[in-house]
Amino acid sequence: MATLTSVIPDVDVLVALAPEELAEVVLRLAHERRQNGLIHLQSLVSDIHGTPGASDGYPQNRKRDAELALAEAWNWLSVQGLLIPEPRTNGNNGWMLLSRRARTILANDSFKTYARSVAFPKALLHPSIADEVWLDIVRGDLETAVFKAFRAVEVAVREAGHFADTDIGTALMRKAFDKMTGPLSNLQQPEAEREALAHLFAGAIGSYKNPHSHRTVSISDATEAQEMVILASHLLRIVDSRR
């Protein structure tokens, strides 16, 4: 059976890891070491101290640092709902269960994607899409998150420019931000900038919203999806300024 010290032999590496980085190791060890589905923090703490009389633990003068790093990682897993208290008496004594989400993450080997997703700050997103799109990102439903974000841009432009429901896609963007007649174009800006903004909106909708409307588009990189929805949020804020 793997131990914390066999997976991370160097205590300096252990304490240098961020809680969410060490949490992946802790979750896998917790999964392997369950007893009747239950796991206790002390089961992993014992790895730090090793077997009495043996040299399989961490150095004596670093054990406290290692315990703190382990506790932080354990707490991160708990806060994220990946480790949950056993709902009966055992839970009062520190025994934990792997949540359904934790088991799915382990089965799909998707911990790193999940960790990046939950670290994504919701505050970066426009309020009109923040809750729903952020949750889709966390769930790993990246294609849905991107589609919803840019659909919101299309709806916002249509409403702000008082266009008909039949006005859609890149044609709508070019009408709304036409450098001379667009109701959302700012005639106080230089003509080249007005034209560039029309290209930006049309390009964004054409690249990120239209393909999802017409075929199945796969997005496997959570960071890429996050960048896309941040762009949509920026466009939504531009629309807000032109209402």
Secondary structure, DSSP 4 states (H G I P E B T S, - for coil): ---HHHHS--HHHHHHS-HHHHHHHHHHHHHHT-BTTEEEHHHHHHHHH-STTSS-S--GGGHHHHHHHHHHHHHHHHHTTSEEE-SSHHHHTTEEEE-HHHHHHHHHT-HHHHHHHHTS-GGGS-TTTHHHHHHHHHHT-HHHHHHHHHHHHHHHHHHHTT--TT--HHHHHHHHT-TTT-TT--TTS-HHHHHHHHHHHHHHIIIIIHHHHHS------HHHHHHHHHHHHHHHHHHHHH-
